Amino acid sequence: MQGSAQPPAPNSSQQARKSMPFKSKVAAAVIIALVLLVLGLYLWAGAQRAGLLGYGFMRLQQSELVVNFDRSFVWLNAQGRERKTVELMPERLQPIGEFDFFANGDLLIYHRANPPGVMQNLAAFFRLRQGRQKAGEEAPGERPTGFYRCVLSPLNCQPLAYSSVKPARSMRFVIDRAQNIIYLADTADHSLYKLSAEGEVLASRHEGFQFPNQLVLLNTDLDAGLEPSKEFTKGSLWLADTNHHRLVQLDTQTDTFARELQSHQVTLQGEHRWPHQMTASPEGFWVLVANNAMARGRLALVDPAGKITQPLTKNVLSDAGLTDPLALQYWQGGLWLTDFAEPKLVRIHPQTGRVQTTESASLQALEQEYLAQYGRYKRFEYIALGLFVVIFIGGFAAAWMLEKEQTRAAFRSATKGATFSVDGEITPTGTGDVLWLDSALKPWHHWLPKIIWGIWALMLVAVVVLYLSDSKAPASIMQLGLIMVMFLGVVSWGVQGLFRFLSASKLGVIGESLVLVDGKGARTIAKGNELAYSQHFICADQVAIALGNPNLRFFHEAELKRWVYPRLKHGHKLSAWQQNKHLWRLRHPQMMYSAVMLLAVFILYVLIEFVLVKS
């Protein structure tokens, strides 16, 4: 229509100001996604580093010492030099735990197709009993989990015909080569078995022992120098009954299998009370006695009468560079030990404590390869930490570019410190109705939880796709993905619930009184000394309203200074302890959700450090 006024077109600066919040939300979403990706990289690298397999156990075969390193077996002759090496990679087998030899020289190993799952690792962390592994849990294309007998020349490994016993976690076994009988200790299931050479169960016992560990049969170990005696008879079977803190001689007869014939308590001073590895020597049994974490063991000598001594100094192992000794074998007048924490094989003289290393090109090459991979994953962890710093700087730069004034104000407020003055004069509202303050949370409430839930959904889809499309994906990756999905799900639930409660809370003014309405609808009106306050909360009766951090309020600071703070002048100021005590008594969601978040972070740490990493 002619002469009608047209609304002015918004200029570019107005358009920029309108588009600013959307850009800020996009930037925040990108930063959160990058942080989660970098966190995933850091945790993945740590899991891969901790999952590297180094030295395993050792076994005597005739006059030679056989050492296991990952999938390799190295034979050392009487002079400690390498004689031959057997590699199980062509057989697609991953030996786990103990190994031994039959009378004809065939090698017996236990192969586990997949590492223990998260629930198994949790059970191990809490030292719960775990039954045998169920059949059919291995991925398609993998060789089935179980015991394998390997002809060494030419190499050919086949499962035992009747291998029905499949330990879920750690186990130890020894072969009576005179009869080709296998004695097995399923540590996690607290069970002992007597098996035929084909794996058939001849006898078993499932009670009386707690975390049974190493088995020593004095048929072959007498060759190491232990003289027969009334206490240590040839053919006797001994067990390290770890959580009962003792060594036990077991009956090997089928009808009375695992009956206790005699025992010796083995505990040292302080925390070292868990015997788990032992070997026979001319003086008796040398025993590795661990602490409560089954680590940092110390050496003790148990003579035939059961007397416990420590001929070597307490620090002999740490001085030898062994921080977490794993395996122990007496051979050629020395104690040979491997370390779990780092690839190391040393010989310690039992009288002098002198330390020697071995001369084996294969073992040295395996150690170097292990250290190279360890360093590679460690560098990934450092890269992730560096990226955290870059993302932090980038986030600050994005905030400065997109919301310069708000960032500058927040920075000024942070450098000045939090201020909270209630000394102003009360300003009348000019109305008899309640004057409600606008919530500064509402814009955040609608998009922040959705972004976190969206990232959670993407991670869940990625884990499902990985599981369905790549059955050979490393178990540590699947475990890490599931752990992060669960953790992020808890975070999403907590953030959404807390923001829903806070955004529904209302703070108003009427006369000289404050009107408090919490997120559940509880309402009260109070003034003067009926009010209690802190930097973060205003409380009256059974209602507490969160104000937020002084640098990031849940209500607009200008309105709080004008309407609210002066009305708190005669109220009771709460200390931090009084505030938290009152909030806990009210079961205020901000306190409860914070507790849940702290618990979730602690559980995440436990899962990564003691469950995933140790798998």
C-alpha positions as MATLAB code, in Angstrom:
seq = 'MQGSAQPPAPNSSQQARKSMPFKSKVAAAVIIALVLLVLGLYLWAGAQRAGLLGYGFMRLQQSELVVNFDRSFVWLNAQGRERKTVELMPERLQPIGEFDFFANGDLLIYHRANPPGVMQNLAAFFRLRQGRQKAGEEAPGERPTGFYRCVLSPLNCQPLAYSSVKPARSMRFVIDRAQNIIYLADTADHSLYKLSAEGEVLASRHEGFQFPNQLVLLNTDLDAGLEPSKEFTKGSLWLADTNHHRLVQLDTQTDTFARELQSHQVTLQGEHRWPHQMTASPEGFWVLVANNAMARGRLALVDPAGKITQPLTKNVLSDAGLTDPLALQYWQGGLWLTDFAEPKLVRIHPQTGRVQTTESASLQALEQEYLAQYGRYKRFEYIALGLFVVIFIGGFAAAWMLEKEQTRAAFRSATKGATFSVDGEITPTGTGDVLWLDSALKPWHHWLPKIIWGIWALMLVAVVVLYLSDSKAPASIMQLGLIMVMFLGVVSWGVQGLFRFLSASKLGVIGESLVLVDGKGARTIAKGNELAYSQHFICADQVAIALGNPNLRFFHEAELKRWVYPRLKHGHKLSAWQQNKHLWRLRHPQMMYSAVMLLAVFILYVLIEFVLVKS';
ca = [
       0.000    0.000    0.000;
       1.312    3.439   -0.960;
       2.644    5.415    1.986;
       2.663    2.449    4.367;
       5.786    2.112    6.508;
       8.043   -0.852    5.761;
       9.991   -2.423    8.614;
      13.699   -1.632    8.325;
      15.868   -4.426    7.008;
      18.167   -5.791    9.692;
      21.758   -4.773    9.156;
      24.642   -7.199    9.122;
      25.563   -6.609   12.756;
      22.005   -7.412   13.874;
      22.034  -10.601   11.823;
      25.360  -11.561   13.338;
      23.997  -11.017   16.833;
      20.954  -13.175   16.061;
      23.052  -15.964   14.599;
      25.573  -15.828   17.426;
      23.778  -18.220   19.834;
      23.448  -20.880   17.118;
      27.134  -20.599   16.253;
      28.012  -20.856   19.932;
      25.941  -24.006   20.262;
      27.616  -25.539   17.220;
      31.046  -24.628   18.593;
      30.187  -26.136   21.975;
      28.968  -29.343   20.326;
      32.144  -29.593   18.253;
      34.333  -29.038   21.308;
      32.471  -31.671   23.340;
      32.746  -34.165   20.474;
      36.474  -33.486   20.083;
      37.052  -33.885   23.814;
      35.282  -37.245   23.784;
      37.250  -38.383   20.726;
      40.542  -37.393   22.331;
      39.496  -39.087   25.565;
      38.741  -42.215   23.553;
      42.169  -42.025   21.907;
      43.853  -41.685   25.297;
      41.959  -44.605   26.837;
      42.440  -46.786   23.729;
      46.187  -46.170   23.711;
      46.384  -46.976   27.413;
      44.395  -50.173   26.935;
      46.561  -51.261   24.010;
      49.752  -50.505   25.924;
      48.603  -52.427   28.968;
      47.378  -55.325   26.814;
      50.823  -56.068   25.376;
      51.942  -59.573   26.272;
      55.516  -60.061   27.402;
      57.157  -62.745   29.482;
      54.996  -65.569   30.734;
      55.928  -68.612   32.773;
      58.924  -70.966   32.632;
      59.282  -74.736   32.688;
      62.121  -77.243   32.917;
      62.419  -79.824   30.154;
      65.171  -82.307   30.858;
      68.234  -80.128   31.533;
      66.957  -77.027   29.726;
      64.886  -74.023   30.736;
      61.974  -73.120   28.455;
      60.764  -69.508   28.618;
      57.471  -68.218   27.235;
      57.238  -64.721   25.699;
      53.847  -63.908   24.135;
      53.458  -66.614   21.422;
      57.111  -67.661   21.461;
      58.908  -70.384   23.422;
      62.681  -70.191   23.816;
      64.904  -73.078   24.996;
      68.008  -72.151   27.024;
      70.762  -74.742   27.465;
      72.718  -75.463   30.649;
      74.999  -72.496   29.936;
      71.990  -70.136   29.701;
      72.318  -69.683   25.940;
      69.527  -70.000   23.426;
      69.256  -73.376   21.701;
      65.975  -73.145   19.762;
      62.743  -71.169   19.427;
      59.175  -72.230   18.623;
      56.620  -69.674   17.460;
      52.863  -70.465   17.732;
      51.694  -67.652   15.449;
      51.302  -70.021   12.453;
      48.934  -72.151   14.535;
      46.777  -69.099   15.392;
      47.129  -69.855   19.084;
      47.639  -67.447   21.957;
      49.062  -69.329   24.950;
      47.694  -68.061   28.232;
      49.186  -68.859   31.610;
      50.945  -72.150   32.282;
      52.508  -74.627   29.851;
      54.223  -78.000   30.273;
      55.587  -80.986   28.327;
      54.444  -84.580   27.982;
      56.908  -87.449   28.295;
      57.478  -87.548   24.512;
      58.270  -83.802   24.378;
      54.875  -82.576   23.117;
      53.936  -79.123   24.393;
      50.656  -78.543   26.281;
      49.247  -74.997   26.288;
      45.943  -73.327   27.042;
      44.532  -71.101   24.301;
      41.902  -68.458   24.961;
      40.220  -67.149   21.821;
      39.081  -63.891   23.440;
      40.347  -61.999   26.489;
      38.090  -61.980   29.554;
      35.112  -59.666   29.297;
      34.277  -56.667   31.434;
      32.116  -58.651   33.865;
      34.845  -61.268   34.275;
      37.384  -58.545   34.961;
      35.040  -56.965   37.483;
      34.638  -60.320   39.192;
      38.415  -60.672   39.261;
      38.846  -57.189   40.711;
      36.393  -57.948   43.521;
      37.876  -61.464   43.849;
      34.625  -63.254   43.149;
      34.490  -66.886   42.200;
      34.158  -67.511   38.456;
      33.011  -70.740   36.877;
      34.377  -72.372   33.766;
      34.153  -70.581   30.434;
      31.138  -71.595   28.407;
      31.576  -73.274   25.051;
      30.946  -71.319   21.884;
      32.079  -67.914   23.198;
      34.927  -67.589   20.708;
      34.490  -65.507   17.567;
      33.871  -67.247   14.216;
      37.124  -68.237   12.527;
      39.041  -68.387   15.806;
      40.413  -71.637   17.095;
      38.239  -72.781   19.994;
      39.256  -71.968   23.537;
      40.803  -74.906   25.352;
      43.890  -77.052   25.862;
      46.095  -77.835   22.854;
      48.788  -80.470   22.462;
      51.533  -79.393   20.094;
      53.949  -81.648   18.249;
      56.994  -79.409   17.893;
      58.643  -80.855   14.794;
      56.946  -80.287   12.470;
      54.721  -77.900   14.440;
      51.163  -79.172   14.664;
      48.760  -78.242   17.480;
      45.458  -80.010   18.072;
      42.908  -79.625   20.872;
      42.698  -82.352   23.487;
      40.000  -84.819   22.569;
      38.019  -84.424   25.796;
      38.906  -80.873   26.822;
      35.727  -79.938   28.681;
      37.423  -77.931   31.455;
      37.923  -74.352   30.263;
      39.054  -71.955   32.997;
      37.537  -68.496   32.716;
      40.667  -66.715   33.874;
      44.016  -67.657   35.380;
      44.982  -71.274   35.936;
      48.085  -73.367   36.575;
      48.830  -76.950   35.641;
      51.623  -79.492   35.754;
      52.075  -82.820   33.957;
      53.172  -86.019   35.668;
      55.349  -87.221   32.792;
      55.673  -90.714   34.237;
      51.927  -91.252   33.744;
      51.020  -88.387   31.343;
      48.504  -87.124   33.901;
      47.578  -83.430   34.034;
      46.969  -81.713   37.369;
      45.083  -78.451   36.932;
      44.322  -75.589   39.337;
      41.472  -73.371   38.077;
      42.353  -70.341   40.165;
      39.225  -68.243   39.617;
      36.883  -71.209   40.171;
      38.740  -72.396   43.316;
      38.851  -75.884   41.812;
      41.411  -78.643   41.240;
      41.292  -81.302   38.516;
      43.059  -84.504   37.611;
      42.919  -84.988   33.832;
      44.024  -87.674   31.452;
      46.415  -86.859   28.598;
      43.322  -86.432   26.390;
      41.728  -83.958   28.826;
      39.190  -86.327   30.351;
      38.307  -85.457   33.955;
      39.437  -88.297   36.213;
      38.826  -86.542   39.519;
      38.122  -83.049   40.832;
      37.610  -81.062   44.001;
      35.699  -77.782   44.229;
      35.967  -76.795   47.867;
      38.621  -76.322   50.512;
      40.864  -73.981   48.490;
      40.695  -70.286   47.724;
      42.420  -69.039   44.595;
      44.668  -72.109   44.201;
      47.761  -71.110   42.284;
      50.992  -72.801   41.261;
      51.312  -76.577   41.305;
      54.711  -78.232   41.789;
      55.151  -81.962   41.191;
      58.307  -83.303   42.784;
      58.797  -85.915   40.073;
      60.509  -83.447   37.778;
      61.398  -80.706   40.211;
      63.557  -83.124   42.202;
      65.855  -82.933   39.190;
      66.450  -79.310   40.213;
      68.267  -80.494   43.317;
      65.667  -80.958   46.082;
      66.572  -84.088   47.992;
      63.786  -86.522   48.916;
      62.797  -86.323   52.573;
      59.969  -87.312   54.863;
      58.282  -84.004   54.156;
      59.207  -83.616   50.474;
      58.751  -87.070   48.981;
      59.337  -87.852   45.342;
      56.082  -87.800   43.424;
      54.340  -85.474   45.893;
      52.120  -82.713   44.523;
      52.244  -79.277   46.153;
      49.924  -76.306   45.736;
      50.188  -72.601   46.563;
      46.774  -72.032   48.187;
      47.024  -68.272   47.862;
      44.110  -66.854   49.832;
      44.574  -69.401   52.609;
      48.200  -68.206   52.855;
      49.782  -71.657   52.715;
      51.514  -74.378   50.742;
      49.614  -77.668   50.699;
      50.651  -81.206   49.766;
      47.816  -82.913   47.875;
      46.822  -86.521   47.510;
      47.134  -87.586   43.864;
      45.103  -90.814   44.127;
      41.974  -90.652   42.018;
      39.552  -91.744   44.765;
      40.916  -89.280   47.309;
      42.194  -86.617   44.927;
      43.247  -83.270   46.425;
      42.930  -84.468   50.009;
      45.253  -82.377   52.144;
      48.223  -84.374   53.430;
      50.182  -81.537   55.068;
      50.472  -77.768   54.839;
      52.766  -74.887   55.771;
      51.557  -71.355   56.479;
      53.515  -68.795   54.440;
      53.112  -65.161   55.434;
      55.685  -62.406   55.784;
      55.616  -59.255   57.827;
      53.374  -56.427   56.716;
      51.259  -56.695   53.586;
      53.028  -59.665   52.000;
      50.744  -62.559   52.884;
      49.720  -64.156   49.584;
      52.001  -66.982   48.313;
      51.360  -67.551   44.609;
      54.526  -68.869   42.880;
      57.028  -71.439   44.104;
      59.887  -73.625   42.930;
      61.874  -76.481   44.477;
      65.548  -76.047   45.381;
      68.055  -78.046   47.466;
      67.095  -75.980   50.526;
      63.317  -76.252   50.119;
      60.652  -74.241   48.331;
      61.429  -70.712   47.203;
      58.114  -68.833   47.270;
      56.952  -65.507   45.830;
      54.717  -63.870   48.433;
      52.652  -60.980   47.049;
      50.766  -58.095   48.599;
      46.990  -57.684   48.544;
      47.103  -56.521   44.901;
      48.951  -59.742   43.949;
      51.989  -57.682   42.973;
      55.420  -56.561   44.189;
      56.209  -59.971   45.617;
      59.030  -60.863   47.973;
      61.053  -64.062   48.120;
      60.806  -66.477   51.030;
      62.377  -69.890   51.593;
      60.278  -72.672   53.168;
      62.393  -75.600   54.390;
      61.056  -79.190   54.692;
      60.013  -78.538   58.296;
      57.941  -75.513   57.267;
      60.296  -72.898   58.678;
      60.145  -69.609   56.763;
      63.262  -67.531   56.207;
      64.318  -64.689   53.908;
      67.972  -65.370   53.070;
      67.987  -62.577   50.496;
      67.425  -58.928   51.280;
      63.891  -57.562   51.006;
      64.927  -55.287   48.147;
      66.732  -57.929   46.100;
      63.950  -58.040   43.498;
      63.533  -54.284   43.142;
      67.311  -53.893   42.986;
      67.240  -56.393   40.087;
      64.700  -54.182   38.291;
      61.744  -56.489   39.015;
      58.804  -54.341   40.063;
      56.119  -56.996   39.591;
      57.704  -60.502   39.469;
      55.484  -63.046   37.735;
      57.227  -66.420   37.376;
      59.859  -68.210   39.444;
      62.041  -71.231   38.573;
      65.108  -72.752   40.251;
      67.599  -73.942   37.617;
      71.361  -74.427   37.382;
      71.898  -73.206   40.937;
      70.036  -69.919   40.441;
      66.580  -68.398   40.782;
      65.188  -67.330   37.417;
      62.422  -64.719   37.462;
      60.320  -62.911   34.879;
      58.547  -59.604   35.412;
      54.950  -58.734   34.526;
      55.347  -54.942   34.474;
      58.162  -54.849   31.914;
      59.944  -57.418   29.720;
      62.746  -58.714   31.900;
      64.297  -62.127   32.652;
      66.989  -62.289   35.334;
      68.937  -64.886   37.301;
      69.514  -64.266   41.011;
      72.071  -66.248   42.988;
      70.204  -67.564   46.078;
      73.181  -67.131   48.412;
      74.727  -63.852   47.280;
      71.826  -62.095   45.545;
      74.021  -61.404   42.508;
      71.942  -60.625   39.419;
      72.656  -61.831   35.878;
      70.843  -61.512   32.570;
      70.533  -64.124   29.850;
      72.118  -64.252   26.404;
      69.346  -64.951   23.910;
      69.024  -63.151   20.597;
      65.352  -64.152   20.270;
      64.410  -62.950   23.742;
      66.288  -59.706   23.232;
      64.504  -59.149   19.920;
      61.133  -59.860   21.546;
      61.944  -57.450   24.366;
      62.885  -54.722   21.873;
      59.704  -55.261   19.869;
      57.647  -55.091   23.067;
      59.345  -51.864   24.151;
      58.864  -50.348   20.682;
      55.118  -51.051   20.766;
      54.916  -49.846   24.352;
      56.608  -46.581   23.371;
      54.316  -46.182   20.341;
      51.150  -46.406   22.424;
      52.685  -44.167   25.069;
      53.284  -41.543   22.385;
      49.603  -41.789   21.414;
      48.748  -41.007   25.023;
      51.033  -37.975   24.956;
      49.468  -36.871   21.647;
      46.019  -37.139   23.245;
      47.135  -35.002   26.180;
      48.557  -32.465   23.752;
      45.290  -32.409   21.832;
      43.450  -31.743   25.094;
      45.543  -28.599   25.489;
      44.923  -27.578   21.855;
      41.158  -28.098   22.243;
      41.163  -26.055   25.449;
      42.957  -23.185   23.721;
      40.708  -23.542   20.672;
      37.606  -23.466   22.858;
      38.760  -20.269   24.526;
      39.525  -18.742   21.115;
      36.073  -19.745   19.817;
      34.397  -18.230   22.881;
      36.388  -15.025   22.365;
      35.452  -14.782   18.680;
      31.778  -15.708   19.045;
      30.911  -14.098   22.393;
      33.712  -11.663   23.109;
      31.837   -9.458   25.563;
      30.498  -12.364   27.610;
      33.925  -14.012   27.665;
      35.601  -10.779   28.669;
      33.052  -10.228   31.429;
      33.497  -13.773   32.701;
      37.276  -13.366   32.677;
      37.048  -10.045   34.548;
      34.707  -11.607   37.074;
      37.031  -14.577   37.554;
      40.096  -12.394   38.053;
      38.288  -10.133   40.512;
      36.960  -13.059   42.477;
      33.410  -13.806   43.534;
      31.491  -10.953   45.127;
      28.246  -11.274   47.018;
      27.001   -8.155   48.778;
      23.688   -8.048   50.659;
      24.163   -4.521   52.039;
      22.039   -2.698   49.436;
      18.646   -1.122   50.068;
      15.489   -3.063   49.286;
      13.882   -1.802   46.072;
      10.059   -1.969   45.993;
       8.663   -3.971   43.095;
       5.799   -1.560   42.555;
       3.255   -4.358   42.365;
       1.359   -6.568   44.746;
       1.977   -9.615   42.603;
       5.029  -11.855   42.622;
       7.842  -10.532   40.461;
       9.528  -13.609   38.977;
      13.138  -13.494   37.904;
      13.989  -14.798   34.450;
      15.971  -18.046   34.467;
      19.274  -17.916   32.606;
      19.201  -21.692   32.237;
      16.310  -22.129   29.852;
      18.272  -21.656   26.591;
      20.791  -24.259   27.720;
      18.210  -26.718   28.938;
      16.875  -27.518   25.484;
      20.109  -28.257   23.628;
      22.919  -29.338   25.950;
      21.386  -32.667   27.111;
      20.311  -33.388   23.539;
      23.858  -32.942   22.256;
      25.230  -35.279   24.921;
      22.530  -37.848   24.188;
      23.324  -37.500   20.489;
      27.006  -38.221   21.096;
      25.989  -41.157   23.295;
      23.805  -42.516   20.486;
      26.646  -42.162   17.966;
      29.012  -44.060   20.257;
      26.422  -46.777   20.803;
      25.873  -47.136   17.052;
      29.637  -47.289   16.499;
      30.003  -50.086   19.069;
      27.090  -52.048   17.571;
      28.405  -51.637   14.023;
      31.884  -52.698   15.158;
      30.460  -55.750   16.883;
      28.298  -56.785   13.908;
      30.713  -56.007   11.105;
      34.074  -57.013   12.538;
      33.997  -60.036   14.818;
      37.790  -59.978   15.050;
      37.931  -56.507   16.560;
      40.212  -56.468   19.619;
      38.292  -57.258   22.768;
      39.877  -54.252   24.479;
      38.293  -51.956   21.865;
      34.860  -53.497   22.426;
      35.272  -53.250   26.176;
      36.425  -49.649   25.943;
      33.476  -48.771   23.717;
      30.964  -50.373   26.082;
      32.543  -48.679   29.096;
      32.386  -45.264   27.418;
      28.784  -45.823   26.281;
      27.746  -46.706   29.834;
      29.669  -43.781   31.317;
      28.304  -41.262   28.814;
      24.797  -42.647   29.352;
      25.096  -41.927   33.080;
      26.448  -38.432   32.333;
      23.607  -37.728   29.881;
      20.997  -38.919   32.336;
      22.501  -36.816   35.115;
      22.820  -33.639   33.045;
      19.305  -33.933   31.657;
      17.756  -34.609   35.078;
      19.668  -31.800   36.766;
      18.920  -29.231   34.064;
      15.251  -30.231   34.080;
      15.099  -29.642   37.831;
      17.045  -26.375   37.754;
      15.111  -24.920   34.823;
      11.811  -25.670   36.597;
      12.992  -23.854   39.731;
      11.647  -20.321   40.221;
      12.784  -17.369   42.302;
      10.455  -14.431   42.888;
       9.974  -11.302   44.989;
       6.876   -9.984   46.729;
       7.166   -7.086   49.151;
      10.207   -7.728   51.369;
       9.913  -11.494   50.943;
      11.396  -13.998   48.535;
       9.310  -16.685   46.870;
      11.156  -19.976   46.378;
       9.790  -22.757   44.134;
      12.030  -25.773   43.487;
      12.017  -28.059   40.469;
       9.575  -30.470   42.114;
       7.034  -27.710   42.810;
       7.707  -27.254   46.535;
       6.998  -23.601   47.399;
       7.697  -21.284   50.318;
       7.680  -17.546   51.078;
      10.226  -16.205   53.567;
      11.937  -12.986   54.587;
      14.550  -11.653   56.965;
      15.996  -14.198   59.361;
      13.767  -16.918   57.886;
      16.202  -17.071   54.991;
      19.610  -18.740   54.797;
      22.026  -18.196   51.942;
      25.462  -18.877   50.540;
      27.285  -17.922   47.356;
      25.436  -20.726   45.579;
      22.044  -21.302   47.257;
      19.117  -19.597   48.951;
      17.241  -21.764   51.459;
      14.045  -21.477   53.440;
      12.022  -24.198   55.133;
      12.478  -27.346   53.008;
      13.211  -25.526   49.751;
      16.635  -24.677   48.338;
      17.101  -22.671   45.137;
      20.398  -22.946   43.282;
      21.928  -19.641   42.191;
      24.840  -21.209   40.334;
      28.474  -20.184   40.405;
      29.140  -16.468   40.978;
      30.739  -16.405   37.519;
      27.895  -18.328   35.862;
      24.570  -17.653   37.542;
      21.359  -19.562   36.914;
      19.525  -16.218   37.138;
      20.623  -12.922   35.648;
      23.119  -11.231   37.953;
      21.639   -7.756   37.440;
      18.215   -8.924   38.640;
      19.740  -10.749   41.596;
      21.601   -7.596   42.683;
      18.505   -5.441   42.328;
      15.799   -7.653   43.779;
      17.276  -10.575   45.715;
      20.575   -9.780   47.458;
      19.263   -6.821   49.510;
      16.448   -9.022   50.865;
      19.049  -11.425   52.274;
      20.574   -8.768   54.528;
      19.069  -10.175   57.727;
      19.327  -13.800   56.645;
      21.750  -16.398   57.999;
      24.921  -16.822   55.915;
      25.864  -20.473   55.494;
      29.373  -21.842   55.457;
      30.274  -24.395   52.787;
      29.902  -27.211   55.323;
      26.517  -25.951   56.533;
      25.319  -25.554   52.944;
      26.292  -29.072   51.900;
      24.925  -30.573   55.105;
      21.572  -28.833   54.534;
      21.453  -29.855   50.860;
      22.241  -33.455   51.746;
      19.461  -33.450   54.330;
      17.090  -32.170   51.651;
      18.481  -34.682   49.120;
      18.752  -31.767   46.723;
      19.215  -33.043   43.146;
      22.303  -30.916   42.548;
      23.990  -32.650   45.472;
      22.696  -36.096   44.514;
      23.554  -35.807   40.820;
      27.017  -34.518   41.710;
      27.524  -37.559   43.929;
      26.369  -39.825   41.090;
      28.781  -38.135   38.678;
      31.690  -38.533   41.087;
      30.787  -42.188   41.559;
      30.572  -42.659   37.780;
      34.025  -41.100   37.313;
      35.438  -43.341   40.045;
      33.879  -46.436   38.467;
      35.248  -45.373   35.068;
      38.715  -45.097   36.604;
      38.378  -48.519   38.245;
      37.191  -50.110   34.994;
      40.003  -48.598   32.946;
      42.799  -49.029   35.458;
      41.974  -52.394   37.016;
      39.571  -54.127   34.629;
      40.214  -53.120   31.018;
      43.904  -52.402   31.475;
      44.600  -55.617   33.319;
      42.790  -57.792   30.841;
];
